[in-house]
Amino acid sequence: MNQVLVEICLRIKDLDATLDFYTNLFDFEVASHRKFPEDKFDLVYLNSPGATVQIELTYNYDSEPYTIGNGFSHLGVTVSDLEKMHEICKASAYETGELRGLSGGTPSYFFVTDPDGYRIEVKRAK
């Protein structure tokens, strides 16, 4: 039996701020936006060029802010120019960590935090 991972769901509080983060800071595109006003939620699916997994943003209209569980760590994104992306993120309003390398090695990643507190590891593409 073949199995394919197709989506990862993030529950979000501010749809506009989250869409700005993923579509303007990164180059994700909105694949679809389904509204369910009778149930008071929206589902937005984001595509990243070249990826087969979508991010599903679940926006509940009347929800309190979510608590991210202590078992969740981060999502990962690769970029062709790590240093340039780091500069872009540092110049943004988003919390951005320093460039780091494993075991003190050559810097190969950093973390940036989205509006809902989800951490994104940005890594150098191989």
Secondary structure per residue as TSV (DSSP state, phi and psi in degrees):
chain	resnum	aa	ss	phi	psi
A	1	M	-	360.0	126.9
A	2	N	-	-85.2	139.8
A	3	Q	-	-132.2	139.9
A	4	V	-	-134.6	128.2
A	5	L	-	-72.0	124.9
A	6	V	-	-116.3	-23.5
A	7	E	E	-155.9	156.8
A	8	I	E	-127.9	129.1
A	9	C	E	-100.3	131.7
A	10	L	E	-119.6	127.9
A	11	R	E	-88.0	127.8
A	12	I	E	-125.2	158.3
A	13	K	S	-102.7	-35.9
A	14	D	-	-123.2	99.3
A	15	L	H	-61.0	-46.7
A	16	D	H	-62.3	-45.3
A	17	A	H	-64.8	-39.4
A	18	T	H	-68.6	-42.1
A	19	L	H	-63.2	-39.1
A	20	D	H	-59.9	-44.5
A	21	F	I	-59.2	-53.1
A	22	Y	I	-77.7	-28.0
A	23	T	I	-97.7	-24.0
A	24	N	I	-103.2	-42.0
A	25	L	I	-74.0	-45.4
A	26	F	S	-104.8	179.7
A	27	D	-	-110.3	36.1
A	28	F	-	-68.3	151.7
A	29	E	E	-122.7	144.7
A	30	V	E	-74.2	116.8
A	31	A	E	-84.4	-38.3
A	32	S	E	-160.5	154.8
A	33	H	E	-136.5	108.6
A	34	R	E	-107.4	126.6
A	35	K	E	-106.5	135.6
A	36	F	E	-127.4	70.2
A	37	P	T	-61.3	-32.1
A	38	E	T	-66.2	-28.4
A	39	D	T	-100.6	-2.3
A	40	K	T	64.3	45.8
A	41	F	E	-153.7	158.7
A	42	D	E	-122.0	150.8
A	43	L	E	-120.4	124.1
A	44	V	E	-120.8	128.6
A	45	Y	E	-107.2	127.9
A	46	L	E	-110.5	136.5
A	47	N	E	-108.7	143.8
A	48	S	-	-111.6	130.2
A	49	P	T	-50.4	129.5
A	50	G	T	86.7	-8.4
A	51	A	-	-97.0	156.7
A	52	T	S	-108.3	-7.8
A	53	V	-	-102.5	134.0
A	54	Q	E	-99.2	154.3
A	55	I	E	-97.1	125.6
A	56	E	E	-99.6	117.5
A	57	L	E	-94.7	122.5
A	58	T	E	-106.4	116.6
A	59	Y	E	-111.9	107.3
A	60	N	E	-92.8	123.2
A	61	Y	T	-57.8	-42.5
A	62	D	T	-110.9	25.4
A	63	S	-	-85.3	149.0
A	64	E	-	-74.3	162.6
A	65	P	-	-56.2	145.6
A	66	Y	-	-86.7	152.2
A	67	T	-	-102.0	123.7
A	68	I	-	-80.1	127.7
A	69	G	-	-63.7	154.9
A	70	N	T	-76.0	-4.0
A	71	G	T	-91.1	-16.5
A	72	F	-	-84.0	136.9
A	73	S	-	-109.8	-65.1
A	74	H	-	-169.8	169.6
A	75	L	E	-103.1	158.1
A	76	G	E	-122.9	139.5
A	77	V	E	-133.6	136.7
A	78	T	E	-102.0	148.8
A	79	V	E	-134.3	153.2
A	80	S	S	-77.7	-26.8
A	81	D	-	-128.1	90.7
A	82	L	H	-61.7	-44.9
A	83	E	H	-64.7	-40.5
A	84	K	H	-66.0	-43.5
A	85	M	H	-64.0	-35.7
A	86	H	H	-63.3	-43.6
A	87	E	H	-61.5	-42.8
A	88	I	H	-61.9	-46.0
A	89	C	H	-66.1	-42.0
A	90	K	H	-63.6	-32.5
A	91	A	H	-79.2	-11.7
A	92	S	S	-83.9	178.9
A	93	A	S	-85.1	1.7
A	94	Y	S	-91.4	143.2
A	95	E	-	-62.1	120.8
A	96	T	B	-128.8	128.8
A	97	G	-	-83.7	175.0
A	98	E	-	-80.3	158.5
A	99	L	-	-63.3	138.0
A	100	R	B	-138.3	160.4
A	101	G	-	-131.4	150.0
A	102	L	G	-68.3	136.2
A	103	S	G	52.4	36.5
A	104	G	G	77.1	10.0
A	105	G	-	-75.3	-170.7
A	106	T	S	-56.7	133.2
A	107	P	-	-54.7	129.4
A	108	S	-	-137.9	1.6
A	109	Y	E	-164.0	165.0
A	110	F	E	-154.6	169.0
A	111	F	E	-116.1	142.9
A	112	V	E	-131.3	145.5
A	113	T	E	-108.8	130.0
A	114	D	-	-79.0	174.6
A	115	P	T	-60.6	-20.8
A	116	D	T	-98.7	4.0
A	117	G	S	93.8	3.4
A	118	Y	-	-77.1	132.1
A	119	R	E	-89.7	137.7
A	120	I	E	-115.1	121.6
A	121	E	E	-87.0	121.6
A	122	V	E	-103.7	119.2
A	123	K	E	-119.8	154.0
A	124	R	E	-68.6	129.3
A	125	A	-	-67.1	143.9
A	126	K	-	-85.2	360.0
